[in-house]
Amino acid sequence: MEFRSHMNLALEQARAAAQRGEVPVGAVIVADGRVVAAAGNRTRELNDPTAHAEILALRAACAAAGSERLAGHDLYVTLEPCAMCAAALAAARIRRIYYGAADPKSGGVAHGARVFSHKQAHHVPEIYDGIGGQEAADLLRDFFAARRDPKG
């Protein structure tokens, strides 16, 4: 099967999250080239600190698969997953993670906790970074700049 990035759909989910006043992060889970789940952050809307885009997409994909394991599934997410999301992705046995922007402050893959590099990590997915990274970073930067602007 030829590689096809689904980052554009993840970016659409991130833009929709920003429109709802959420931090603009979007996630898409794909199996056999088919999108099985897509979500954007909803922590404020749901009053749930675990309602990150990745977690919501995982929940939907697991429900669709009828299993807590998603072997053979790939995640596209606009921002490097945090430690919570990385641990959940390991527990779900996600095959590959493609992420856009790096997150030096709160990332859990290449920064911070580096969840998958610990010997306790019971599953280590393939990681690909920087896909759609500039657009994802711009979306985040613009979102937070508008929140700091007293006129915005």
Order of alpha helices (4+ residues) and beta strands (2+ residues): alpha-beta-beta-alpha-alpha-beta-alpha-beta-beta-alpha
